[in-house]
Amino acid sequence: MNCSANERVHPVVVDGCDDGGLTKREYFAAMSLQGILANPELHDVLVETATEGSLHSTYGPAKFAAMSADALIAALNDELIPATEGGAS
C-alpha cells in the first residue's frame, strides 16, 4: 500500500481545478488531536510534558498528533505480510 502524506483525503475539483482539501497527514493529525482532546488525562500529560520542556503548553498535544499522523502513514506504507507467513493478522 502506498500512502502519501501529501495526497488529498477528499480532493475538491471545481471546473477541472484542484481546489485543495486536507492532506492525509493533516487529516490523520486532526483525528489524532480530536482523540487527545477527548481524553483529558492524556491531554494533561502532553501539556505537562510540553511545559516541562519550556514549550508552549498547547504544543505538546499538537506535536504528538503530528507525530501520530507520521507514524500511521509510515505503518500504512509498510509491506503487509500475510498472517500465514508470520505477520500480524
N, CA and C atoms as a LAMMPS dump frame, in Angstrom:
ITEM: TIMESTEP
0
ITEM: NUMBER OF ATOMS
267
ITEM: BOX BOUNDS ff ff ff
-5.0000000000000000e+02 5.0000000000000000e+02
-5.0000000000000000e+02 5.0000000000000000e+02
-5.0000000000000000e+02 5.0000000000000000e+02
ITEM: ATOMS id mol type element x y z
1 1 1 N 0.85 -1.169 0
2 1 2 C 0 0 0
3 1 3 C 0.897 1.233 0
4 2 1 N 0.55 2.199 -0.794
5 2 2 C 1.31 3.436 -0.821
6 2 3 C 0.427 4.569 -0.328
7 3 1 N 0.83 5.171 0.761
8 3 2 C 0.072 6.264 1.362
9 3 3 C 0.973 7.491 1.403
10 4 1 N 0.697 8.447 0.54
11 4 2 C 1.497 9.665 0.507
12 4 3 C 0.901 10.693 1.462
13 5 1 N 1.743 11.263 2.3
14 5 2 C 1.278 12.247 3.279
15 5 3 C 0.665 13.475 2.62
16 6 1 N 1.083 13.764 1.397
17 6 2 C 0.605 14.98 0.737
18 6 3 C -0.569 14.761 -0.205
19 7 1 N -1.054 13.516 -0.312
20 7 2 C -2.257 13.266 -1.106
21 7 3 C -3.45 13.865 -0.383
22 8 1 N -4.422 14.314 -1.143
23 8 2 C -5.642 14.878 -0.561
24 8 3 C -6.567 13.757 -0.104
25 9 1 N -7.226 13.969 1.025
26 9 2 C -8.164 12.988 1.552
27 9 3 C -9.425 12.969 0.698
28 10 1 N -10.029 14.113 0.552
29 10 2 C -11.24 14.283 -0.249
30 10 3 C -10.987 15.437 -1.21
31 11 1 N -10.314 15.184 -2.311
32 11 2 C -9.987 16.284 -3.223
33 11 3 C -11.25 16.974 -3.734
34 12 1 N -11.173 18.267 -3.792
35 12 2 C -12.275 19.058 -4.308
36 12 3 C -11.852 19.59 -5.669
37 13 1 N -12.528 19.144 -6.706
38 13 2 C -12.199 19.592 -8.049
39 13 3 C -13.363 20.438 -8.563
40 14 1 N -13.059 21.683 -8.881
41 14 2 C -14.066 22.605 -9.401
42 14 3 C -13.629 23.032 -10.795
43 15 1 N -14.466 22.763 -11.77
44 15 2 C -14.161 23.101 -13.154
45 15 3 C -12.789 22.587 -13.586
46 16 1 N -12.459 21.364 -13.165
47 16 2 C -11.199 20.747 -13.57
48 16 3 C -9.987 21.199 -12.777
49 17 1 N -10.166 22.087 -11.796
50 17 2 C -9.041 22.586 -10.99
51 17 3 C -9.128 22.024 -9.576
52 18 1 N -7.99 21.562 -9.08
53 18 2 C -7.922 21.074 -7.706
54 18 3 C -8.07 22.266 -6.77
55 19 1 N -9.118 22.23 -5.954
56 19 2 C -9.396 23.356 -5.056
57 19 3 C -8.899 23.072 -3.641
58 20 1 N -7.968 22.143 -3.524
59 20 2 C -7.362 21.89 -2.219
60 20 3 C -8.068 20.802 -1.441
61 21 1 N -8.188 20.997 -0.174
62 21 2 C -8.688 19.986 0.738
63 21 3 C -7.544 19.563 1.644
64 22 1 N -7.873 18.836 2.677
65 22 2 C -6.856 18.397 3.626
66 22 3 C -5.981 17.304 3.032
67 23 1 N -4.701 17.344 3.375
68 23 2 C -3.825 16.241 3.008
69 23 3 C -4.098 15.088 3.964
70 24 1 N -3.62 13.894 3.619
71 24 2 C -3.796 12.758 4.511
72 24 3 C -3.114 13.015 5.848
73 25 1 N -1.951 13.642 5.812
74 25 2 C -1.239 13.932 7.068
75 25 3 C -2.048 14.883 7.943
76 26 1 N -2.606 15.928 7.336
77 26 2 C -3.427 16.877 8.094
78 26 3 C -4.671 16.192 8.666
79 27 1 N -5.286 15.342 7.857
80 27 2 C -6.49 14.639 8.29
81 27 3 C -6.185 13.689 9.447
82 28 1 N -5.114 12.879 9.29
83 28 2 C -4.748 11.949 10.354
84 28 3 C -4.377 12.701 11.639
85 29 1 N -3.665 13.816 11.511
86 29 2 C -3.291 14.611 12.684
87 29 3 C -4.527 15.186 13.357
88 30 1 N -5.481 15.639 12.569
89 30 2 C -6.719 16.19 13.141
90 30 3 C -7.484 15.121 13.912
91 31 1 N -7.538 13.911 13.355
92 31 2 C -8.239 12.816 14.047
93 31 3 C -7.515 12.446 15.335
94 32 1 N -6.193 12.446 15.297
95 32 2 C -5.412 12.156 16.495
96 32 3 C -5.631 13.234 17.553
97 33 1 N -5.597 14.493 17.13
98 33 2 C -5.797 15.594 18.074
99 33 3 C -7.203 15.549 18.665
100 34 1 N -8.185 15.162 17.875
101 34 2 C -9.546 15.032 18.38
102 34 3 C -9.589 14.004 19.511
103 35 1 N -8.9 12.884 19.314
104 35 2 C -8.847 11.867 20.351
105 35 3 C -8.123 12.356 21.6
106 36 1 N -7.041 13.094 21.415
107 36 2 C -6.291 13.644 22.547
108 36 3 C -7.172 14.601 23.349
109 37 1 N -7.878 15.464 22.647
110 37 2 C -8.731 16.447 23.327
111 37 3 C -9.913 15.78 24.021
112 38 1 N -10.325 14.622 23.538
113 38 2 C -11.431 13.89 24.15
114 38 3 C -10.98 13.092 25.371
115 39 1 N -9.671 12.986 25.56
116 39 2 C -9.13 12.221 26.672
117 39 3 C -8.375 13.181 27.596
118 40 1 N -9.065 13.726 28.614
119 40 2 C -8.439 14.736 29.479
120 40 3 C -7.139 14.284 30.132
121 41 1 N -7.045 13.014 30.497
122 41 2 C -5.831 12.536 31.163
123 41 3 C -4.632 12.569 30.215
124 42 1 N -4.815 12.077 28.993
125 42 2 C -3.73 12.111 28.012
126 42 3 C -3.378 13.545 27.658
127 43 1 N -4.386 14.379 27.466
128 43 2 C -4.153 15.793 27.143
129 43 3 C -3.312 16.45 28.227
130 44 1 N -3.683 16.229 29.485
131 44 2 C -2.955 16.848 30.597
132 44 3 C -1.501 16.38 30.648
133 45 1 N -1.268 15.102 30.388
134 45 2 C 0.107 14.577 30.387
135 45 3 C 0.915 15.252 29.281
136 46 1 N 0.327 15.385 28.091
137 46 2 C 1.048 16.001 26.976
138 46 3 C 1.303 17.482 27.218
139 47 1 N 0.344 18.182 27.822
140 47 2 C 0.533 19.593 28.149
141 47 3 C 1.63 19.739 29.196
142 48 1 N 1.595 18.887 30.221
143 48 2 C 2.596 18.934 31.288
144 48 3 C 3.991 18.65 30.729
145 49 1 N 4.094 17.673 29.859
146 49 2 C 5.378 17.32 29.251
147 49 3 C 5.925 18.484 28.431
148 50 1 N 5.057 19.139 27.666
149 50 2 C 5.496 20.271 26.847
150 50 3 C 5.942 21.428 27.733
151 51 1 N 5.199 21.678 28.801
152 51 2 C 5.531 22.788 29.699
153 51 3 C 6.876 22.556 30.378
154 52 1 N 7.145 21.309 30.773
155 52 2 C 8.425 20.989 31.413
156 52 3 C 9.582 21.219 30.456
157 53 1 N 9.349 21.039 29.179
158 53 2 C 10.386 21.239 28.175
159 53 3 C 10.429 22.667 27.674
160 54 1 N 9.807 23.583 28.383
161 54 2 C 9.748 25.015 28.082
162 54 3 C 9.096 25.326 26.728
163 55 1 N 8.163 24.473 26.312
164 55 2 C 7.384 24.741 25.12
165 55 3 C 6.044 25.325 25.541
166 56 1 N 5.359 25.974 24.637
167 56 2 C 4.02 26.458 24.937
168 56 3 C 3.151 25.247 25.242
169 57 1 N 2.273 25.334 26.211
170 57 2 C 1.517 24.18 26.687
171 57 3 C 0.671 23.52 25.605
172 58 1 N 0.197 24.256 24.605
173 58 2 C -0.627 23.641 23.57
174 58 3 C 0.209 22.917 22.521
175 59 1 N 1.503 23.111 22.55
176 59 2 C 2.377 22.478 21.567
177 59 3 C 2.463 20.967 21.765
178 60 1 N 2.424 20.511 23.004
179 60 2 C 2.558 19.09 23.302
180 60 3 C 1.516 18.234 22.598
181 61 1 N 0.219 18.501 22.806
182 61 2 C -0.796 17.71 22.119
183 61 3 C -0.716 17.827 20.598
184 62 1 N -0.453 19.015 20.086
185 62 2 C -0.373 19.21 18.635
186 62 3 C 0.818 18.451 18.049
187 63 1 N 1.958 18.504 18.714
188 63 2 C 3.149 17.799 18.239
189 63 3 C 2.926 16.291 18.264
190 64 1 N 2.298 15.806 19.324
191 64 2 C 2.012 14.38 19.422
192 64 3 C 1.06 13.941 18.318
193 65 1 N 0.074 14.767 18.002
194 65 2 C -0.882 14.446 16.927
195 65 3 C -0.16 14.353 15.588
196 66 1 N 0.748 15.285 15.325
197 66 2 C 1.505 15.257 14.064
198 66 3 C 2.413 14.032 14.014
199 67 1 N 3.038 13.708 15.134
200 67 2 C 3.894 12.515 15.179
201 67 3 C 3.065 11.247 14.972
202 68 1 N 1.865 11.218 15.529
203 68 2 C 0.976 10.068 15.348
204 68 3 C 0.582 9.917 13.89
205 69 1 N 0.307 11.037 13.229
206 69 2 C -0.048 11.006 11.806
207 69 3 C 1.116 10.456 10.983
208 70 1 N 2.311 10.928 11.284
209 70 2 C 3.5 10.439 10.56
210 70 3 C 3.708 8.939 10.791
211 71 1 N 3.479 8.496 12.03
212 71 2 C 3.643 7.079 12.347
213 71 3 C 2.6 6.234 11.619
214 72 1 N 1.37 6.721 11.531
215 72 2 C 0.332 5.982 10.824
216 72 3 C 0.657 5.876 9.343
217 73 1 N 1.101 6.953 8.743
218 73 2 C 1.469 6.93 7.327
219 73 3 C 2.615 5.947 7.091
220 74 1 N 3.603 5.966 7.977
221 74 2 C 4.728 5.031 7.849
222 74 3 C 4.239 3.594 7.977
223 75 1 N 3.347 3.334 8.926
224 75 2 C 2.828 1.985 9.115
225 75 3 C 2.007 1.541 7.909
226 76 1 N 1.241 2.445 7.335
227 76 2 C 0.447 2.107 6.156
228 76 3 C 1.332 1.797 4.955
229 77 1 N 2.509 2.356 4.922
230 77 2 C 3.425 2.131 3.813
231 77 3 C 4.264 0.872 3.966
232 78 1 N 4.267 0.278 5.156
233 78 2 C 4.986 -0.981 5.348
234 78 3 C 4.301 -2.062 4.528
235 79 1 N 5.104 -2.947 3.982
236 79 2 C 4.545 -4.076 3.252
237 79 3 C 3.854 -4.987 4.258
238 80 1 N 2.609 -5.31 3.98
239 80 2 C 1.869 -6.196 4.863
240 80 3 C 2.257 -7.638 4.561
241 81 1 N 2.544 -8.385 5.624
242 81 2 C 2.901 -9.794 5.48
243 81 3 C 1.659 -10.601 5.879
244 82 1 N 1.188 -11.48 5.019
245 82 2 C 0.013 -12.282 5.358
246 82 3 C 0.215 -13.041 6.666
247 83 1 N -0.866 -13.221 7.426
248 83 2 C -0.793 -13.89 8.712
249 83 3 C -0.195 -15.283 8.606
250 84 1 N -0.381 -15.939 7.483
251 84 2 C 0.163 -17.285 7.311
252 84 3 C 1.678 -17.292 7.206
253 85 1 N 2.26 -16.112 6.974
254 85 2 C 3.723 -16.031 6.867
255 85 3 C 4.342 -15.431 8.122
256 86 1 N 3.578 -15.397 9.212
257 86 2 C 4.129 -14.926 10.469
258 86 3 C 3.875 -13.463 10.751
259 87 1 N 3.124 -12.775 9.905
260 87 2 C 2.813 -11.371 10.142
261 87 3 C 1.599 -11.222 11.017
262 88 1 N 1.302 -9.977 11.358
263 88 2 C 0.119 -9.687 12.165
264 88 3 C -1.132 -9.958 11.343
265 89 1 N -2.172 -10.392 12.013
266 89 2 C -3.427 -10.657 11.298
267 89 3 C -4.3 -9.434 11.255
